[in-house]
């Protein structure tokens, strides 16, 4: 992959994701746009694949927004204190997750992977992924 971060003059960079990484969310990502790959200073964008029946580790993104566009499949996202709230996103739909909102994604199919484009306003977004334990926050927001 190119290393334009070492090149002081900005340029247009095209790339094809050539490797998969396992993220802190325990999901496979195909690395796309980031500070590391193209020298981005304010965003990242990747392809995430949730295997059949797969689930992300509960987490939150410290200080940055996340936008998701579902390409294939149906994904349930549990979110908020104790992960008690739920939304289902299907192919062709967008999902927005504000900074610091705990969430966890579930592929609703036991036979097909779910695929989505994930964009964030942090070029090194994996460094700011924070594990979240819903049991510690199950009573938050009650009463």
C-alpha positions as CSV (number, residue, x, y, z in Angstrom):
1,X,0.0,0.0,0.0
2,X,1.2,3.5,-0.6
3,X,2.5,5.6,2.3
4,X,1.5,9.1,1.3
5,X,1.8,10.3,4.9
6,X,5.6,10.6,4.3
7,X,4.9,12.7,1.2
8,X,4.3,16.4,2.1
9,X,2.4,17.2,-1.1
10,X,-1.3,16.1,-1.0
11,X,-2.4,13.8,-3.9
12,X,-5.3,11.7,-4.9
13,X,-4.8,8.0,-3.9
14,X,-6.7,5.0,-5.3
15,X,-6.5,1.7,-3.5
16,X,-8.0,-1.7,-3.4
17,X,-8.3,-3.2,0.0
18,X,-5.7,-6.0,-0.1
19,X,-5.8,-7.2,3.5
20,X,-8.3,-8.0,6.2
21,X,-7.7,-7.1,9.8
22,X,-9.4,-8.2,12.9
23,X,-10.6,-5.1,14.8
24,X,-11.0,-4.4,18.5
25,X,-14.7,-5.0,17.9
26,X,-13.7,-8.6,16.9
27,X,-15.0,-8.2,13.3
28,X,-13.1,-8.5,10.0
29,X,-12.4,-5.2,8.3
30,X,-11.0,-4.7,4.8
31,X,-8.7,-1.7,5.3
32,X,-9.6,1.2,3.1
33,X,-9.1,4.9,3.8
34,X,-7.2,5.9,6.9
35,X,-4.3,8.0,8.1
36,X,-2.1,4.9,7.7
37,X,-3.2,3.9,4.2
38,X,-3.6,7.3,2.4
39,X,-2.6,10.0,4.8
40,X,-6.1,11.0,5.7
41,X,-6.2,13.6,8.4
42,X,-9.9,13.6,9.3
43,X,-11.7,10.4,8.2
44,X,-11.5,6.7,7.8
45,X,-13.6,4.3,5.7
46,X,-13.6,0.5,5.6
47,X,-15.6,-2.5,4.5
48,X,-16.8,-4.5,7.5
49,X,-18.0,-8.1,7.2
50,X,-20.1,-9.7,10.0
51,X,-20.0,-13.5,9.5
52,X,-23.2,-15.5,9.5
53,X,-24.5,-15.4,13.1
54,X,-21.6,-13.1,14.0
55,X,-21.6,-10.4,16.7
56,X,-19.3,-7.5,17.4
57,X,-17.8,-7.0,20.9
58,X,-19.7,-4.3,22.7
59,X,-17.8,-1.0,22.4
60,X,-18.0,2.8,22.0
61,X,-16.0,5.2,19.8
62,X,-14.2,7.8,22.0
63,X,-14.9,11.2,20.5
64,X,-15.9,10.5,16.9
65,X,-18.9,9.9,14.8
66,X,-19.6,6.7,12.8
67,X,-21.7,6.4,9.6
68,X,-22.6,2.9,8.3
69,X,-24.1,2.0,4.9
70,X,-25.4,-1.6,4.8
71,X,-24.5,-3.3,1.5
72,X,-25.8,-6.8,2.2
73,X,-27.8,-8.4,5.0
74,X,-29.7,-7.3,8.1
75,X,-27.9,-6.1,11.2
76,X,-29.4,-5.4,14.6
77,X,-27.5,-2.8,16.5
78,X,-28.1,-2.7,20.3
79,X,-27.1,0.7,21.8
80,X,-27.3,3.0,24.7
81,X,-26.9,2.3,28.5
82,X,-26.9,-1.4,29.0
83,X,-27.4,-1.9,25.2
84,X,-31.2,-1.9,25.8
85,X,-32.2,0.0,22.7
86,X,-32.3,-1.6,19.3
87,X,-32.5,-0.8,15.6
88,X,-32.4,-3.1,12.6
89,X,-30.6,-1.9,9.4
90,X,-31.0,-3.6,6.1
91,X,-29.2,-3.5,2.7
92,X,-29.6,0.0,1.3
93,X,-30.0,1.8,4.7
94,X,-27.7,4.2,6.6
95,X,-27.1,4.2,10.3
96,X,-25.5,7.0,12.3
97,X,-23.8,6.4,15.7
98,X,-22.9,9.6,17.7
99,X,-19.6,9.8,19.6
100,X,-19.3,7.8,22.8
101,X,-22.6,5.9,22.4
102,X,-22.1,2.2,23.4
103,X,-23.2,-0.2,20.7
104,X,-23.0,-3.8,19.5
105,X,-23.9,-5.2,16.1
106,X,-25.5,-8.6,15.4
107,X,-25.8,-10.3,12.0
108,X,-29.4,-11.5,11.9
109,X,-28.6,-14.3,9.4
110,X,-27.2,-17.6,10.4
111,X,-26.3,-18.4,6.7
112,X,-25.1,-15.2,5.0
113,X,-22.6,-12.6,5.9
114,X,-23.6,-9.0,6.4
115,X,-21.4,-6.4,4.7
116,X,-21.3,-2.6,5.3
117,X,-19.2,0.4,4.5
118,X,-18.1,2.2,7.8
119,X,-17.0,5.8,7.8
120,X,-15.7,7.7,10.7
121,X,-14.3,11.2,11.4
122,X,-11.1,9.8,12.9
123,X,-8.2,8.7,10.6
124,X,-6.9,6.3,13.2
125,X,-10.2,5.1,14.5
126,X,-9.1,1.8,16.0
127,X,-7.0,3.6,18.6
128,X,-10.2,5.1,20.0
129,X,-12.3,2.0,20.3
130,X,-13.2,1.5,23.9
131,X,-14.6,-1.9,25.2
132,X,-18.0,-1.6,26.8
133,X,-19.5,-3.9,29.5
134,X,-23.3,-3.6,29.3
135,X,-23.6,-5.4,32.7
136,X,-21.8,-2.4,34.4
137,X,-24.4,0.0,32.9
138,X,-27.6,-2.0,33.0
139,X,-29.2,0.3,35.6
140,X,-28.0,3.5,34.0
141,X,-30.8,5.7,32.9
142,X,-33.4,3.9,35.1
143,X,-35.7,5.9,37.4
